[in-house]
Amino acid sequence: MGLAHLEREAMELRQLTYFLAAAQTQNFRKAAEMCIIAQPALSRQIAALEAELGVQLFLRVKQRVFLTAEGEEFAGYARAALDQLQQGQQAMARLQDGKHGTVHIGCIEPLTTAFLPMVLPAFHQQYPHIQLKVQVGHTDELLTRVEQGSVDLGLVFNPSKHPEVLVINELFRQPLQVLVAANHPLARRAKKTIPLSLLQHEQLFLLGETSRLRRAVARLFERHNLTMRVAVEIESVAGLKELVRQGQGISFMLKTMLEPNEIGTQFTLLSIDDNEEEFAFALVYHRFGQIPLQARHFINCITHNKTDQ
C-alpha cells in the first residue's frame, strides 16, 4: 500500500506537469513532445486529472485545446504547487553541502556577551547562510537539552557531572576573582592580589546558594576558616553587578561574566591569594546520534578558535 501511495503521488505530479504543458502550448501533441511522452498517454493522464477533480479543464476544438474557467483557476494552483516543490528540492540540495540551514545552540548567559561575539564573526564569514538560534539557560538545563536533542550543542559552565552520552570539550578556564567597583578603596591597591582575610568584614553580594559560583565562594571561605557576611543574595548576574557598581559592597566573579568595556571603567577584578577555585567553560554535544553538518561546522569553528579569556 505504501508503494502504491508513492506511485500515486508521482503520477499526480506528472499530471500537473502535463496539464501545464498543454495549457501553455494549447496542443496535446506539442505538450507531449515537450514532456517526452506519447500523446495518447498524456491525453489519458489529463482525462484522469479531470475525473479526479470533477471538472473539465480543457475545451477541445479540432487540434487545439483551451482552458475552461475552471482550468484557468486550477492552473494557478498547479504552478504554485510545482514552484513550491522545486524550491523544496533546491533547499534540500543546499542542505547537503552543510553551508545552509540552522544550528540550535544552548548557551549560559555570560557567554552570550563575552564569548559568542568573539567567534560569531569568523563563523558567519565562512558560513554566511547558516542561521544560529541561541537559547539561554543554566548549565544543568542545557545539558538536558543537548541530551534530549532539542539543541544541537551547548556552551556551558563548569559541567562537573554530565551524562555519558555527552562529549565535554573544554574551551578555557578562569579563576574565581574578587569584583569591586572601580572607585572602591580595594581597587586602588597597588598589588592586584588580595588575601581573603581582608574581605571578611566587607559586605558580600552573592548569587543564590544553588549556583555553582556561590558554592565555590562558600568552599573558599570554609577552606580559609573565615565567615561570610552576606548582605544581599540575588539570582541575577546583572543585578549583582549593579549592586557592586554602586560601591556598597563586593562580590566574586569570573572575568567572562563581565563585558570587556566594564573592566577598568566600572569594575576592578582582584586575584585571591591561595585560591584553588577555577572554573571550566566547555562546549558540549552528543556522543552518539547524528550531529547536523551545520552544527559540526560551528563546533570546528569554536574548537579551532579557542582563546584565552
N, C-alpha and C positions, 0 to 999 in steps of 0.2 A: 504493500500500500504506500509506503514511503517513497519508493522509486517511482510509482505511478504518479504520485503527487508532484514530485520533482519534474517529471516529464511534462505534466500538465502545465506547470508554471513556465517551463521553457517554451511550450507551444504558444502560450498566451503572449509571451514577449515577442515571439516571431510574428504572431498575428498583428500586434501593434506596428511592427516594422513594415509588414506587407501593406497594412491599411494606410500608413502614412506615405509609403511609396506610391500607392495607387492614387491617393489624394493629390500628391504633387504632380504626377505625370498625367492624370486623368485618362489612363490607359492601362488595362491589366497586363497586356503583352510587354509594354515598356517597363512597368513596375516589376514584372517577373524577371526581365533581363537585369534590371538594377539589383535585384535581390539574389540573382543567380539561382533561380528556381524555375521549374516548368510552370507555364501559365495555368494549366488546369489545377495544379496543386495550390497555387496562390489563390485562385478563384474559390477553391474549396475552403481554404482557411478563412478568407474574408466572409464567406457564407456562414461558416461555423461561428465566427465572431458576431455576426448579425443575429444569428439564432440565440446565442448566449445572452446578448444584450436585449433582445426582444424588439429591436428597431431596425429599420432599413437605413443603412449608412450611405449607399450609393444609388443614384438613378442611372440605369444602363441605357444608353442611347447609341445604337449601332456599335461602332468601335470605341466609343468614348464613354467615360463614366463621370458623374458629377456628384459631389457631396450633397446629401439632403441637409435640411436644417439640423436634424439630429447628428448627422455626420460631421457638420461644421463644429458643433459644440463638443462632440466626443474627441475631435482632433486636438483640441486644446489640452484635454486631459492626457491624451496619448503622448503628445510631445513632452508635457511636463513629467510624465512617468519615466520616459526614456532618458530625459535630461538628468533626472534625479539618479537613475541607475548609473549613468555614465559618470556623474560626479562621485558617486559611491565607489565605483571601480577605480577612479583616479586617486581618491583618498586612500583606499587600501594599498594601492601601489606605492604611494608616498610613505605610508607607514612601514612598509617592508624595508625601506632604507634606513629607518631609525632616525631620520632627520626631521620628521614631522610628528605631531602628536602632543601628548600631555604627560607630565611627570607629577605625581601626587607626593608631596613632601610633608612630613610631620616635623615640627621644629619647636624647641623650647624658646620662650620669648626672648631671652638675652641674645641668642644667636641670630634672631631676625634683624637686629640692628648692628651687631658687632662682627658677625661673620659672613652671613649671606651676602651683604652688599659688597664684600671683597671678592667673592667667587662668581657672582652672577654676571658681571660684565664680560668676563672671559668666556663663560659658558654661552651667553647669548651671541657673542661674536662668532663662535664656532657653530652654534646651532640656533640661528635666529628664528626658526619656525617651530621650535619646541616650546610649548607653554608650560609654565610652572605654577602649580596650585599649592599654596602653603597653608597648612593647618597648624595652629599654635596650641600647645598643650604642655602638661607636665611630663617628665621623663617616663613615669610608670604608665601613663595613658598612652604615650607614643609607642612604647614597646608593645603594648597590647594591639594597637592599630596596625603596626607593622606585622605582627604575628598573624593577625586576622586577615591581612591583605587589604585593608581599607586605605592604606597609603603604601607607596612603593618603597619608601625608605624614611629613616628618621635621623634627625640631628638632636642628640640628647646629652644629658649632663650626669656624669658620674654613675653610669649604669652598673652598680656593684653586683646586682643579681639580675639575671636575664634568662629567658628560655633557651634551651639548647638549639632550638631551630633557628635562632638568630645569630648572625655574624656581627661582632662588635669590632669596628675598625677605629682605633683611637686616632684622633686628629691632633690634639695638643693637650698639654697640661698647664694648670696655673695654680699657684699657691694662694691660700686664704690670706687676705691683707686687711689692714685697718683702713676704714673710709672716714675721712674727716672733711669738713668744709674747708675751702681754700683759705678762709680767713681765721680758721681755728688756731689757737696757740700751738697745738701739736704740729700743725702744718709748717710752722716756722723753725722746726728743729733742723739743725744743720745735717744731722745724720738721719736718713730716711728709714732707719730701722728702729724698732722700739721694743723694750721688754714688756711682756704682757702685764706685769705687776703695776706699771704706770697707768693702766687702764681700769683698774678695779674700782676706782672712785668716779669714773665717768658714767654719765647716763648712757645706757645702751638702747639703741633702736634695732630690733631684730625681726626677722621673719618668724612665721609660726613654728611651733615645736615640731611639726611633722616634716618640715622642709629639710633637705639634705644640708643646706648651708647652716641652718640653726643647729642641727645635731653636731656639725663639725665645730662650731663655736663652743658648744657645751663640752665636747671632748677636750678641746684645747684648755679651757678654764679648769676642768677637772684634773688634767694632767699636771697643771701648774699649781694645783691646790688653792685656787682662787675662787671667789664667789662672784657671780654675775649680778649686776644691778640693772635689771631690765625695766626701763621706763615705759617703752611702748613696744607692743607686739603687733605687727601688721602683715597682712598676707600679700601686699602689693610691693613689688620691687620699686616701681615708680614712686609710690608713697613713701617708702623707706628712704629713697634718695632725697626726696623733698624735705623730709624731716632733718636729715643730716645737713642739707644745704643751708637750712636756716640757722645752723650753728649751735643748737641747744644740746647736742649730744653726738655720739659717734656710732658707727656700725662696723660690720665686717662684710667684705665684698670680694668678688673676683673681678679682675680687670675687664673681662669680656662683658660684664654686666653694665659697663659704662660705655657711653659713646666717646669716640676719640676726642671730640671737641670739649667734653666735660672735664677731662683730666687736666689739671693745672689751672683752669679758669674757674671752675665751680668746686672741684674736689681735689683732694690730695690722697694718694694711696701710700700707706706706710707698711713696710715689711715687718714681720714679727720675729723676734729672736726665738731660737729653739722651736721652730714651727714645723710640724710634720704633716699638717693638713694641706693636702694637694688634691686637686680635682681634675678629672679627665673629661674632655669633651669628645664625643665619638659619633661616628656615622654607623647606623645600624640598618641591616637589611636581611631578608630571608635567606637562610642557608639552603633551603630546598625550594622546589617550585620554580616557575619561570619568571624571571625578572624582565620586564619590558626593556627592549633595546634602548629606548629613550632614557630610561632610568639608569641603565648601565653607563650611558654616556655621561650622565650627571655624576655618578659615583666616580668614574675615571677622572672627571674634571676636578672634583674635590680632592681626591687622593693624590693627584699629580700636582696640586697647588697648595699643599699643606704649608701653613705659615706659622711662625712663632707669634703667639698672641701676647 
